[in-house]
Amino acid sequence: MEKPTHHIFVCGSFRTSGEPKGICHKKGSLDLLGYIENEVIDRSMDGILVSSTGCLKVCDRGPALVVYPQNVWYGGVDSEDVVDEILDALEDGEVAEKYLIT
């Protein structure tokens, strides 16, 4: 595998015990994980890796995801429509300002 150009981390709310207990998980972040992966493939967005993470510690803004290496943090990622806006922006080399965690 080649080194990815972008890495999208989706908060899975996992704690050290391995169980998801936070807001992101309760609001369906892991359900969107498969959608994000499929959209990346369908859009032929080569070089993008998608992973779930432990708690990102932004529960008040969840569900959350982070795009690296740009270090762009998004909150309120609670639907396929929001994911589409974020991926559209990523494809255009921009950020989806509406969902930024600042």
QUIQUINOR-V359801 format. One record per pair of residues at least 12 apart in sequence whose C-alpha atoms are under 6 Angstrom apart, sorted by the first residue. I is the first residue (numbers start at 1). J is the second residue. Records with the same first field share a line. If there is no record, write none. Layout:
I: J / J
This chain:
4: 47 / 48
5: 47
6: 48 / 68
7: 48 / 49 / 50 / 67 / 68
8: 50 / 66 / 67
9: 51 / 52 / 65 / 66
10: 52 / 53 / 65
11: 52 / 53 / 55 / 56 / 64 / 65
12: 25 / 52 / 53 / 54
13: 25 / 54 / 55
14: 54 / 55
23: 59
24: 62 / 63
29: 63
61: 75 / 76
62: 75 / 76
63: 75 / 76 / 77 / 78
64: 77
73: 100 / 101
74: 99 / 100 / 101
75: 99 / 101
